[in-house]
Amino acid sequence: MAARPEPYRPRRFDGLGLWPIGGGALKAYGISATPQAVETARIDAAKACVAALTIEGPDGGFVILHRGEEAMWLLVHWWMPGGILAERLFKAELDAADDYRAVDRPLMACVWELVVIAFERDAYVETRMSGRDAQAYLARTLPDGSY
């Protein structure tokens, strides 16, 4: 019999502003398994990783930087034509959070990261897929809080 999942405990969510990429911008969010926000040095390392990516003409998108219990996770999402969401997933050890490496396993997101993904899906449908411009989409962000 499979082990029962651990109980859900809300985590801290913080907006990290807009990060430039490929002539566009991605909204950025920090999630922390601890009460403290993700540290500036870890944010800077994640920004450098994202800046090094080549993404052709994103129609907006978002980044999730998640300080989990076992690792730092960096999820980079961008919208493509047809309402398709593309993703690149990176991981860094907690004690080496500036060394992000691409994850080559069949992983997508955890339950906390899915909070952001669900919000961003709705924001994209209600803005870009409803005829509004990219600025309307980028202006709509998940409020800081505990989720």
N, CA, C and O of each residue as an XYZ file, in Angstrom:
588
protein
N       0.831     -1.170      0.000
C       0.000      0.000      0.000
C       0.890      1.252      0.000
O       1.910      1.295      0.687
N       0.501      2.245     -0.760
C       1.276      3.485     -0.852
C       1.172      4.278      0.444
O       0.143      4.269      1.119
N       2.251      4.957      0.769
C       2.261      5.802      1.959
C       1.311      6.977      1.767
O       1.135      7.472      0.653
N       0.716      7.407      2.838
C      -0.172      8.573      2.787
C       0.652      9.830      2.573
O       1.746      9.956      3.122
N       0.135     10.762      1.777
C       0.858     12.029      1.613
C       0.930     12.780      2.942
O       0.066     12.632      3.807
N       1.965     13.576      3.081
C       2.083     14.396      4.282
C       0.964     15.435      4.300
O       0.445     15.787      3.241
N       0.581     15.932      5.470
C      -0.470     16.956      5.532
C      -0.033     18.241      4.822
O       1.144     18.600      4.829
N      -0.989     18.911      4.221
C      -0.700     20.177      3.537
C      -0.467     21.267      4.571
O      -1.255     21.441      5.501
N       0.622     21.994      4.396
C       0.918     23.158      5.228
C       1.165     24.336      4.290
O       2.042     24.270      3.428
N       0.403     25.405      4.451
C       0.613     26.566      3.576
C       2.049     27.072      3.642
O       2.735     26.934      4.654
N       2.478     27.660      2.533
C       3.825     28.240      2.433
C       3.725     29.719      2.081
O       2.684     30.201      1.634
N       4.815     30.415      2.291
C       4.888     31.846      2.003
C       5.071     32.070      0.505
O       5.902     31.422     -0.130
N       4.284     32.998     -0.058
C       4.366     33.386     -1.466
C       4.634     34.881     -1.526
O       3.965     35.666     -0.853
N       5.627     35.280     -2.343
C       5.974     36.689     -2.521
C       6.171     36.983     -3.994
O       6.778     36.190     -4.713
N       5.662     38.120     -4.447
C       5.941     38.576     -5.798
C       7.382     39.058     -5.893
O       7.875     39.742     -4.996
N       8.055     38.699     -6.986
C       9.454     39.088     -7.193
C       9.610     40.008     -8.391
O      10.718     40.167     -8.904
N       8.523     40.618     -8.845
C       8.590     41.581     -9.931
C       8.629     40.933    -11.307
O       8.342     39.746    -11.466
N       8.991     41.740    -12.294
C       9.104     41.279    -13.688
C      10.568     41.036    -14.019
O      11.433     41.849    -13.695
N      10.836     39.900    -14.671
C      12.191     39.567    -15.099
C      12.237     39.612    -16.623
O      11.445     38.931    -17.274
N      13.153     40.404    -17.215
C      13.235     40.488    -18.682
C      13.779     39.204    -19.294
O      14.652     38.541    -18.732
N      13.235     38.875    -20.463
C      13.736     37.714    -21.208
C      13.251     37.796    -22.647
O      12.083     38.097    -22.895
N      14.132     37.534    -23.586
C      13.784     37.414    -24.998
C      12.933     38.528    -25.561
O      12.036     38.260    -26.360
N      13.173     39.747    -25.184
C      12.385     40.862    -25.685
C      11.054     41.024    -24.969
O      10.271     41.902    -25.331
N      10.779     40.206    -23.969
C       9.548     40.295    -23.195
C       9.875     40.265    -21.712
O      10.985     40.594    -21.295
N       8.893     39.868    -20.932
C       9.089     39.794    -19.489
C       8.306     38.619    -18.922
O       7.290     38.194    -19.473
N       8.803     38.118    -17.822
C       8.135     37.057    -17.086
C       7.850     37.557    -15.672
O       8.706     38.184    -15.048
N       6.657     37.283    -15.173
C       6.332     37.588    -13.780
C       7.081     36.579    -12.918
O       7.215     35.416    -13.299
N       7.567     37.015    -11.763
C       8.322     36.107    -10.905
C       7.689     36.031     -9.517
O       7.226     37.025     -8.957
N       7.691     34.818     -8.994
C       7.138     34.544     -7.674
C       8.149     33.758     -6.856
O       8.864     32.912     -7.391
N       8.208     34.036     -5.559
C       9.002     33.250     -4.638
C       8.085     32.487     -3.704
O       7.094     33.028     -3.215
N       8.416     31.235     -3.459
C       7.699     30.409     -2.495
C       8.738     29.914     -1.501
O       9.848     29.546     -1.885
N       8.377     29.905     -0.227
C       9.324     29.457      0.788
C       8.658     28.503      1.766
O       7.560     28.758      2.261
N       9.347     27.396      2.033
C       8.870     26.434      3.028
C       9.117     26.946      4.441
O       8.622     26.362      5.405
N       9.878     28.030      4.574
C      10.125     28.644      5.879
C       9.347     29.957      5.945
O       8.872     30.439      4.917
N       9.208     30.540      7.126
C       8.483     31.821      7.224
C       9.198     32.992      6.544
O       8.576     34.019      6.272
N      10.509     32.845      6.266
C      11.267     33.933      5.656
C      11.140     33.900      4.136
O      11.001     32.840      3.525
N      11.192     35.089      3.547
C      11.193     35.202      2.087
C      12.482     34.611      1.525
O      13.481     34.491      2.234
N      12.450     34.249      0.264
C      13.653     33.768     -0.412
C      14.683     34.897     -0.417
O      14.349     36.047     -0.699
N      15.940     34.562     -0.103
C      16.997     35.548      0.033
C      17.381     36.176     -1.309
O      17.274     35.549     -2.363
N      17.833     37.437     -1.239
C      18.212     38.192     -2.428
C      19.276     37.466     -3.249
O      19.193     37.453     -4.477
N      20.273     36.863     -2.600
C      21.340     36.169     -3.345
C      20.765     35.007     -4.149
O      21.214     34.752     -5.267
N      19.795     34.311     -3.607
C      19.169     33.196     -4.326
C      18.316     33.716     -5.486
O      18.266     33.106     -6.554
N      17.661     34.828     -5.265
C      16.871     35.452     -6.336
C      17.801     35.889     -7.468
O      17.508     35.643     -8.638
N      18.909     36.529     -7.132
C      19.860     36.985     -8.151
C      20.405     35.813     -8.971
O      20.539     35.920    -10.190
N      20.718     34.698     -8.311
C      21.223     33.516     -9.027
C      20.151     32.964     -9.970
O      20.457     32.561    -11.092
N      18.911     32.946     -9.519
C      17.821     32.468    -10.373
C      17.613     33.403    -11.561
O      17.387     32.938    -12.678
N      17.686     34.708    -11.337
C      17.563     35.677    -12.435
C      18.646     35.443    -13.487
O      18.375     35.515    -14.686
N      19.856     35.166    -13.046
C      20.962     34.913    -13.978
C      20.686     33.656    -14.788
O      20.959     33.625    -15.988
N      20.158     32.637    -14.166
C      19.825     31.398    -14.885
C      18.766     31.669    -15.945
O      18.888     31.214    -17.082
N      17.729     32.408    -15.572
C      16.652     32.721    -16.510
C      17.171     33.593    -17.651
O      16.825     33.373    -18.812
N      17.997     34.577    -17.323
C      18.533     35.481    -18.347
C      19.365     34.739    -19.383
O      19.467     35.189    -20.524
N      19.954     33.624    -19.010
C      20.796     32.855    -19.931
C      19.979     31.972    -20.878
O      20.535     31.403    -21.818
N      18.684     31.851    -20.645
C      17.840     31.012    -21.504
C      17.523     31.702    -22.813
O      17.469     32.930    -22.879
N      17.316     30.929    -23.836
C      16.840     31.451    -25.115
C      15.401     31.019    -25.273
O      15.101     29.837    -25.444
N      14.523     31.994    -25.214
C      13.089     31.740    -25.386
C      12.622     32.635    -26.519
O      12.716     33.860    -26.438
N      12.128     32.023    -27.555
C      11.694     32.777    -28.728
C      10.324     33.403    -28.495
O       9.327     32.703    -28.315
N      10.296     34.739    -28.502
C       9.060     35.496    -28.473
C       8.002     35.053    -27.496
O       6.896     34.707    -27.912
N       8.300     35.049    -26.201
C       7.267     34.636    -25.258
C       6.105     35.618    -25.259
O       6.305     36.826    -25.386
N       4.906     35.105    -25.119
C       3.708     35.940    -24.985
C       3.410     36.069    -23.496
O       2.314     35.754    -23.032
N       4.403     36.534    -22.768
C       4.289     36.584    -21.324
C       4.617     35.237    -20.723
O       4.860     34.259    -21.431
N       4.620     35.206    -19.432
C       4.891     33.977    -18.720
C       5.251     34.282    -17.290
O       5.047     35.396    -16.807
N       5.788     33.284    -16.614
C       6.081     33.465    -15.202
C       7.178     32.512    -14.746
O       7.437     31.478    -15.362
N       7.806     32.898    -13.652
C       8.874     32.133    -13.020
C       8.439     31.834    -11.596
O       7.847     32.678    -10.924
N       8.739     30.622    -11.144
C       8.515     30.255     -9.749
C       9.871     29.854     -9.173
O      10.520     28.936     -9.673
N      10.287     30.546     -8.129
C      11.509     30.213     -7.402
C      11.061     29.687     -6.045
O      10.538     30.440     -5.224
N      11.264     28.409     -5.813
C      10.710     27.737     -4.638
C      11.813     27.178     -3.753
O      12.525     26.248     -4.131
N      11.938     27.762     -2.569
C      12.841     27.194     -1.571
C      12.033     26.141     -0.827
O      11.257     26.454      0.075
N      12.230     24.890     -1.222
C      11.524     23.787     -0.588
C      12.285     23.278      0.613
O      13.213     23.925      1.099
N      11.889     22.121      1.084
C      12.550     21.529      2.241
C      13.843     20.806      1.858
O      14.727     20.617      2.693
N      13.945     20.400      0.577
C      15.089     19.605      0.166
C      15.960     20.252     -0.909
O      17.093     19.822     -1.126
N      15.445     21.277     -1.581
C      16.194     21.893     -2.683
C      15.574     23.234     -3.052
O      14.488     23.592     -2.598
N      16.306     23.963     -3.895
C      15.780     25.169     -4.541
C      15.266     24.733     -5.911
O      15.976     24.055     -6.655
N      14.066     25.110     -6.236
C      13.455     24.753     -7.522
C      13.192     26.025     -8.301
O      12.723     27.018     -7.745
N      13.489     25.996     -9.570
C      13.276     27.125    -10.460
C      12.470     26.629    -11.655
O      12.957     25.830    -12.454
N      11.245     27.105    -11.770
C      10.352     26.724    -12.862
C      10.149     27.947    -13.743
O       9.710     28.993    -13.263
N      10.461     27.825    -15.010
C      10.328     28.928    -15.964
C       9.237     28.533    -16.949
O       9.346     27.518    -17.637
N       8.178     29.350    -17.013
C       7.028     29.076    -17.879
C       6.817     30.246    -18.834
O       6.959     31.407    -18.451
N       6.476     29.927    -20.085
C       6.128     30.985    -21.024
C       5.011     30.487    -21.935
O       4.900     29.303    -22.253
N       4.189     31.458    -22.336
C       3.040     31.161    -23.188
C       3.444     31.191    -24.651
O       4.163     32.083    -25.100
N       2.968     30.200    -25.379
C       3.230     30.076    -26.804
C       1.903     30.200    -27.550
O       0.844     30.132    -26.927
N       1.937     30.379    -28.869
C       0.685     30.469    -29.635
C      -0.214     29.260    -29.377
O       0.257     28.137    -29.196
N      -1.501     29.520    -29.366
C      -2.473     28.455    -29.156
C      -2.759     28.183    -27.696
O      -3.395     27.181    -27.369
N      -2.299     29.062    -26.802
C      -2.549     28.865    -25.382
C      -1.736     27.741    -24.778
O      -2.162     27.125    -23.801
N      -0.575     27.464    -25.340
C       0.296     26.391    -24.861
C       1.285     26.970    -23.849
O       1.899     28.007    -24.099
N       1.433     26.311    -22.729
C       2.380     26.725    -21.703
C       3.617     25.830    -21.777
O       3.529     24.615    -21.602
N       4.757     26.442    -22.035
C       6.032     25.715    -22.074
C       6.711     25.857    -20.717
O       6.453     26.810    -19.982
N       7.587     24.893    -20.387
C       8.255     24.929    -19.091
C       9.680     24.408    -19.189
O       9.969     23.467    -19.928
N      10.553     25.036    -18.432
C      11.903     24.519    -18.154
C      12.009     24.438    -16.643
O      11.594     25.356    -15.936
N      12.563     23.342    -16.146
C      12.663     23.106    -14.715
C      14.125     22.946    -14.325
O      14.873     22.203    -14.960
N      14.520     23.654    -13.270
C      15.891     23.618    -12.769
C      15.876     23.347    -11.273
O      14.890     23.603    -10.582
N      16.998     22.821    -10.794
C      17.135     22.509     -9.374
C      18.524     22.898     -8.913
O      19.501     22.754     -9.647
N      18.600     23.396     -7.681
C      19.885     23.663     -7.026
C      19.798     23.133     -5.601
O      18.735     23.155     -4.980
N      20.915     22.665     -5.101
C      20.945     22.199     -3.711
C      20.783     23.405     -2.788
O      21.169     24.518     -3.145
N      20.221     23.190     -1.619
C      20.002     24.299     -0.686
C      21.301     24.992     -0.291
O      21.314     26.201     -0.060
N      22.384     24.241     -0.213
C      23.658     24.849      0.167
C      24.465     25.345     -1.032
O      25.584     25.833     -0.869
N      23.903     25.222     -2.232
C      24.572     25.715     -3.448
C      23.515     26.298     -4.375
O      23.407     25.910     -5.538
N      22.746     27.226     -3.850
C      21.584     27.727     -4.569
C      21.909     28.609     -5.763
O      20.997     29.142     -6.395
N      23.187     28.775     -6.088
C      23.529     29.529     -7.290
C      23.926     28.599     -8.430
O      24.346     29.066     -9.489
N      23.802     27.306     -8.231
C      24.207     26.307     -9.222
C      22.972     25.556     -9.726
O      22.753     24.393     -9.383
N      22.169     26.244    -10.546
C      20.940     25.631    -11.077
C      21.274     24.707    -12.235
O      22.020     25.069    -13.146
N      20.719     23.529    -12.184
C      20.912     22.530    -13.244
C      19.562     22.095    -13.767
O      18.616     21.916    -13.000
N      19.475     21.923    -15.083
C      18.227     21.472    -15.697
C      17.851     20.105    -15.152
O      18.709     19.241    -14.971
N      16.584     19.917    -14.896
C      16.068     18.643    -14.402
C      15.616     17.825    -15.603
O      14.812     18.276    -16.418
N      16.146     16.626    -15.692
C      15.818     15.746    -16.811
C      15.063     14.520    -16.290
O      15.415     13.377    -16.584
N      14.032     14.791    -15.520
C      13.177     13.738    -14.991
C      11.737     14.126    -15.284
O      11.458     15.293    -15.556
N      10.846     13.200    -15.234
C       9.449     13.547    -15.544
C       8.770     14.254    -14.374
O       7.876     13.694    -13.739
N       9.196     15.479    -14.092
C       8.607     16.302    -13.041
C       7.940     17.516    -13.680
O       8.361     17.986    -14.736
N       6.895     18.016    -13.026
C       6.249     19.222    -13.503
C       6.190     20.282    -12.406
O       6.799     21.343    -12.542
N       5.468     20.010    -11.326
C       5.297     20.985    -10.258
C       4.731     20.287     -9.034
O       4.133     19.215     -9.131
N       4.934     20.918     -7.867
C       4.354     20.391     -6.634
C       3.042     21.134     -6.344
O       2.655     22.042     -7.079
N       2.378     20.736     -5.274
C       1.070     21.326     -4.963
C       1.161     22.821     -4.707
O       0.212     23.543     -5.017
N       2.265     23.317     -4.153
C       2.399     24.751     -3.912
C       2.631     25.497     -5.225
O       2.048     26.559     -5.440
N       3.457     24.963     -6.087
C       3.721     25.603     -7.376
C       2.467     25.621     -8.242
O       2.282     26.526     -9.056
N       1.611     24.627     -8.065
C       0.359     24.591     -8.833
C      -0.581     25.730     -8.469
O      -1.451     26.077     -9.268
N      -0.433     26.325     -7.283
C      -1.216     27.512     -6.924
C      -0.919     28.619     -7.924
O      -1.836     29.246     -8.455
N       0.366     28.860     -8.181
C       0.767     29.908     -9.126
C       0.327     29.536    -10.539
O      -0.203     30.379    -11.264
N       0.538     28.300    -10.929
C       0.181     27.866    -12.280
C      -1.318     28.041    -12.529
O      -1.710     28.508    -13.597
N      -2.155     27.676    -11.566
C      -3.608     27.833    -11.719
C      -3.983     29.308    -11.846
O      -4.806     29.670    -12.687
N      -3.380     30.160    -11.012
C      -3.652     31.595    -11.094
C      -3.241     32.141    -12.455
O      -3.993     32.885    -13.083
N      -2.046     31.770    -12.909
C      -1.522     32.292    -14.172
C      -2.330     31.800    -15.366
O      -2.488     32.534    -16.341
N      -2.835     30.599    -15.313
C      -3.712     30.097    -16.385
C      -4.948     30.980    -16.498
O      -5.323     31.400    -17.593
N      -5.575     31.258    -15.363
C      -6.777     32.095    -15.375
C      -6.450     33.518    -15.840
O      -7.208     34.108    -16.610
N      -5.331     34.065    -15.375
C      -4.932     35.417    -15.785
C      -4.706     35.481    -17.289
O      -5.086     36.462    -17.928
N      -4.099     34.460    -17.856
C      -3.828     34.439    -19.296
C      -5.131     34.353    -20.099
O      -5.309     35.063    -21.089
N      -6.023     33.485    -19.665
C      -7.319     33.349    -20.351
C      -8.095     34.661    -20.285
O      -8.673     35.091    -21.283
N      -8.109     35.296    -19.117
C      -8.905     36.506    -18.918
C      -8.279     37.760    -19.518
O      -8.943     38.793    -19.605
N      -7.015     37.692    -19.933
C      -6.375     38.861    -20.545
C      -6.023     38.566    -21.999
O      -6.734     39.003    -22.903
N      -4.951     37.842    -22.236
C      -4.449     37.621    -23.599
C      -5.458     36.891    -24.486
O      -5.663     37.270    -25.639
N      -6.087     35.843    -23.945
C      -7.019     35.064    -24.765
C      -8.387     35.731    -24.869
O      -9.290     35.215    -25.527
N      -8.532     36.881    -24.213
C      -9.750     37.679    -24.313
C      -9.494     38.968    -25.080
O     -10.300     39.898    -25.034
N      -8.353     39.020    -25.796
C      -8.060     40.151    -26.665
C      -7.318     41.296    -26.025
O      -7.080     42.307    -26.685
N      -6.939     41.182    -24.760
C      -6.204     42.264    -24.105
C      -4.705     42.110    -24.378
O      -4.246     41.037    -24.769
N      -3.957     43.179    -24.173
C      -2.537     43.151    -24.508
C      -1.684     42.512    -23.415
O      -2.166     42.186    -22.330
N      -0.400     42.344    -23.738
C       0.530     41.690    -22.817
C       0.657     42.461    -21.505
O       0.841     41.854    -20.450
N       0.562     43.783    -21.558
C       0.670     44.573    -20.333
C      -0.462     44.258    -19.357
O      -0.249     44.250    -18.144
N      -1.657     44.001    -19.875
C      -2.778     43.620    -19.008
C      -2.478     42.307    -18.307
O      -2.771     42.146    -17.123
N      -1.892     41.366    -19.045
C      -1.522     40.086    -18.442
C      -0.426     40.277    -17.393
O      -0.540     39.762    -16.280
N       0.627     41.007    -17.734
C       1.747     41.185    -16.819
C       1.346     41.940    -15.557
O       1.966     41.764    -14.508
N       0.326     42.769    -15.646
C      -0.115     43.556    -14.492
C      -0.916     42.723    -13.488
O      -1.101     43.133    -12.343
N      -1.374     41.585    -13.912
C      -2.209     40.744    -13.042
C      -1.320     39.725    -12.329
O      -0.748     38.839    -12.965
N      -1.209     39.857    -11.001
C      -0.322     38.973    -10.242
C      -1.036     38.377     -9.027
O      -1.967     38.960     -8.472
N      -0.570     37.218     -8.648
C      -1.062     36.545     -7.444
C      -0.644     37.381     -6.231
O       0.535     37.706     -6.091
N      -1.592     37.736     -5.351
C      -1.212     38.527     -4.173
C      -0.257     37.760     -3.256
O      -0.341     36.539     -3.127
N       0.650     38.501     -2.624
C       1.524     37.909     -1.622
C       0.659     37.316     -0.521
O      -0.426     37.820     -0.231
N       1.144     36.251      0.084
C       0.390     35.664      1.185
C       0.809     34.235      1.443
O       1.854     33.774      0.983
N      -0.026     33.556      2.184
C       0.213     32.167      2.546
C      -0.806     31.308      1.813
O      -2.013     31.521      1.933
N      -0.307     30.324      1.044
C      -1.195     29.472      0.255
C      -0.840     28.013      0.488
O      -1.470     27.125     -0.085
